[in-house]
Amino acid sequence: GKGTYPFYMLKEIDEQPSVMRKLITKYVNEDGSMNVDPEIVKAVQDADRIYIIAAGTSYNAGYASKRTLEALTDTPVELGVASEWGYDMPLLSEKPFFIYLSQSGETADSRQVLVKTNERKIPSLTVTNVPGSTLSREATYTMLLHAGPEIAVASTKAYTGQIAALTFLAKAVGEANNKSEAFDFDLVKELSIAAQSIEATLSEKELIEEKVNEVIADSRNAFYIGRAEDYYVAMEASLKLKEVSYIQCEGFAAGELKHGTIALIEEGTPVIALISNNPKVSAHTRGNIMEVAARGANVLTVVEESMAKEDDDIIVTEVHPYLAPIAMVIPTQLIAYYASIARGLDVDKPRNLAKAVTVE
Ligand code: M6R
């Protein structure tokens, strides 16, 4: 049950530090080595390209994991929207490996692609929260999220769980390839730090609720902007805000805004800017903030500690760059939650939506 919580979504947001710690116990052996099925590791090693197929939040989690997977496995990662690839499979590489990301393991759009890759005998891995689910049974391999049941329609702990699970896989493959970067990346330590960062953000609920009421709750539309990994988080953040608050929201690559969409910015339009610790892009995102502010936007900043300036609104304590999406998404989950609360909506059961989409 949801205990003392008004909604499952808030309970599930709060569970994320313990999901991160649980994943450590599941995917790390006592001697610190990675506890990932060696057959999965081998299958990834043998591939010349990783294809991640997913929908909605799971799709966004795939993007958020792309950089780490590529960096540690030295294998290019391509993302596919399940509902598109079911019809039109693009030209594949010679030795593809497919990862199906799905909280429920029942998403029909993803299954449609899996049926096709199975016909072609392409090895596959389902990363899911539900053991025995359809996608898990039909793929070659399974990795579990161990996040506990996710009841709220809006997915939260599955997103961070998926990124963490794929990070374990990436490190395991990197180590199998004798890559020093993989050995140097102390995932147990870094994921523990990420769990603490999540806890620090969770202790800022009042501040976040206040900002939401001030800047977002009464708006018809809003934007999330960010660059690099922050852009991927912006996509997820905007999906979350849309589905539980019904505020029209777009997640945008901050630099792309000026190529057209900035025309939509008017007096009071909320723009939430995400800036994690990536010195290559943060100054540019700051520039984009000034551009929208000059056109009247009501800017809210979510900034990782080392990048923070005096006027920033929500500060996220520092994590390893590979885990930045896990830390940066937490304030945006709370923003969506409090926007829904402010509007008096049924947070857990948004209109028109089902938890598992079992039709194509
Ligand atoms: O169970 P899945 O992860 O396959 O579900 C995919 C999407 O339907 C799901 O993430 C959906 O977008 C959520 N409502 C997002 O919060």
Boltz pocket constraint, residues with backbone or C-beta under 6 A from the ligand:
constraints:
  - pocket:
      binder: B
      contacts: [[A, 55], [A, 56], [A, 57], [A, 58], [A, 101], [A, 102], [A, 103], [A, 104], [A, 105], [A, 106], [A, 107], [A, 110], [A, 153], [A, 154], [A, 155], [A, 156], [A, 240], [A, 243], [A, 353], [A, 354], [A, 355], [A, 356], [A, 357]]
      max_distance: 6.0
